[in-house]
Amino acid sequence: MLDAILWFFQNIGLAFFNFGYAITHPQLWLNWSDKEALMRFVYYGGSAQFFFVIFTGFLVITAIGVWKNWFMWGCVRVLEGFANTVGRFFAWAGLLMVIQQIVIVFIQRIFARPDIVLGFGIPLELDISWWAEELKFYNALVVALCCTYTFVQGGHVRVDLVYSAISYRAKRMVDMIGCLVFMMPMAVLVWLYGWFFLWRHLIVPNPSASDTLDRLLLKARAVRWNVETIGFSPNGFNGYFLFKILLIAFAAMVFIHSIAFFYRSYLEWKEGPESENKYLDKDSLGEGEEAYEGTH
């Protein structure tokens, strides 16, 4: 038990050195023309060192925010603004999905064509099954990248039989505990599993979560890109590695927003009901549509 506590605080202390060293030596992990740099990137992306850099940064920012509440409100506005910006942009994928589905129906049923051709000169010509399967990617964009945006907008369904009956400050306390106990650990677990799951579909020899840095550096001698391009059907969508990237992006955005929601809950708990939804940038359906907002 004592060893675990010592290891925990030792890693927090080393986080400052590890972060500084990574920033001052980017060629060691960003120069992917060097195979060893690529394997360092793979290793550290799912390592305890990376986790403690993020965790220590969270502790430092939180400590500053507790001391200066205006700084914490600034973090909330930046992080929620990031979630809103990303979500509002990628929400358009839903419209693209609908338009593309309509085009597929017309091409397939009315013109009886087996493919869709786009462009002039050297056009992009793909089987219609490719376009049909690509619709899954649009759906994945909306799910993965609009999740935190929907959270900011209060659009997720929640069951609050207990939550609705407790006091204002108790609600904020429940929100803070939920961030620390559920949102952050869930995001970390998805990241850790998704990180190596992603790289096993991008390079060979396949990296493993159990590999040490030395072992991965040995594998670097034989490493080569092997991007997954196999679809579910012979002529179907062949960019399924993109779904693995979206899984990582989803975990990162949930973790980032768990910080924003924790800070907002703390500040609203500290400042009282008058600060509820302070600086919250919520979408509006327009004047006279207030009754429908938050129900979509």
Secondary structure as GFF3:
##gff-version 3
##sequence-region A 1 296
A	DSSP	alpha_helix	2	24	.	.	.	ID=ss1
A	DSSP	alpha_helix	27	30	.	.	.	ID=ss2
A	DSSP	alpha_helix	35	45	.	.	.	ID=ss3
A	DSSP	alpha_helix	48	67	.	.	.	ID=ss4
A	DSSP	alpha_helix	69	90	.	.	.	ID=ss5
A	DSSP	alpha_helix	92	105	.	.	.	ID=ss6
A	DSSP	pi_helix	106	110	.	.	.	ID=ss7
A	DSSP	beta_strand	115	118	.	.	.	ID=ss8
A	DSSP	beta_strand	124	127	.	.	.	ID=ss9
A	DSSP	alpha_helix	128	145	.	.	.	ID=ss10
A	DSSP	alpha_helix	147	152	.	.	.	ID=ss11
A	DSSP	three_ten_helix	163	165	.	.	.	ID=ss12
A	DSSP	alpha_helix	168	178	.	.	.	ID=ss13
A	DSSP	pi_helix	179	183	.	.	.	ID=ss14
A	DSSP	alpha_helix	184	199	.	.	.	ID=ss15
A	DSSP	beta_strand	203	204	.	.	.	ID=ss16
A	DSSP	alpha_helix	213	219	.	.	.	ID=ss17
A	DSSP	beta_strand	224	225	.	.	.	ID=ss18
A	DSSP	alpha_helix	241	271	.	.	.	ID=ss19
A	DSSP	three_ten_helix	273	275	.	.	.	ID=ss20
A	DSSP	three_ten_helix	290	292	.	.	.	ID=ss21
###
